[in-house]
Amino acid sequence: MSRISIEEVKHVAHLARLAITEEEAEMFTEQLDSIISFAEQLNEVDTENVEPTTHVLKMKNVMREDVPNKGLSIEAVVKNAPDHKDGYIRVPSILD
C-alpha cells in the first residue's frame, strides 16, 4: 500500500509551482513512498533513555564578561565631527 498518492504528489508539485508529467508524478510517488517508509523506521527506534539534543557536537558559546567601560567624553566625540553645536553632531536634514 502506498503511503502517498499520485494526486498528493501532483498537489504538492502544484503548490511548489512545478510542472510535472504523468510519468514524473508516478516516479515521484514511488520515490516519496520509499522515503516515507524509511522515515517511519525511526518510530521503531527505542529513544526512552536518550537525552534530547540541539546540536550533534558538544559546543557552547564562549562570551566575555559584560563589563561596563567608560566611554569617550562628549568633547572627544564631537572633536572629529565636521559639524557640531552644543555637544550634538549636526547632520543634513533628510525630511522636509
N, C-alpha and C positions, 0 to 999 in steps of 0.2 A: 504494500500500500504506500503510495506516495504521500509525503508529508506536505507537499506544496503542489498546487495545481497549475496548469498552463495559464488559466485565467488570472491567477495571482501573479505569476511571472509577468504576464502582459500588463497587468495593472501597475506593478512596480516599475516596469520599463516606461510606462506612460507617465508616471509621477516623476521619473528621472529624465523625462523628455528624450527618451531613447527610442529610435525606430528599429524594431527587430522584426525579422521574418518569422514565418511559422516554424521553419527548421531551427532557427536560433532559439525560439521560445521552448521547443521540445528539448534542445540541448541544455539550455539553462535550467529547465525544470529538473532534468536528471542530475546536473551538477549541484544545484542548490539542495536537492534531496539528499545527496551524499554528504554535503557539508552539514546539513541539519542533523543527519544521523550520527555523524562524527561528534558534533557538539553535544548531542544527547548522551553520549558516553560519559561526559563529565558528571552527569547526575548520578552515575553509578559509583563514583569515587567517594570513599569514606573521608569526610572532612571534619569529623566530630572534634578532634583534638588539634586542629590546625588553626593557628592564630592568623587572623586577617592581616594582610599586608597592603601597604600603599605603594611600595616600591620593592623590586626584587633584590636590590642591593641595600646593605645597611649604610645609609647615608643620612647625614643631618646637616643642617645649615650651621655654619660657624660664624657667629656675628660678634663684633666687638662690643664692648660695654658702651652704653649710651651715656657718655659723659658730656655735660654742657661745657662749652668753652666760651671765653669772652670773645665777642665779635669785634669787627672794626668800629672805630668811632665814626660818628657822622661826618666829621671833618675829613677823615681819611677816605670815606666813600665818595663824597662829593668833590674831592680834590681832583679826581680824574674825569669827572663828568663834564661834557662840553658845555652844558648849560644847567645852572642850578640857582636856586633862590631860597633863602630862609631854611636851609637844611634839606631841601627837596630837590630831586633831579627833575628838570623840566624836559618834556618830550613834545614833539609836534602833535597837535590835535588831530584825531582821526575821525571825529564826529562833528557834524555841523552844529 
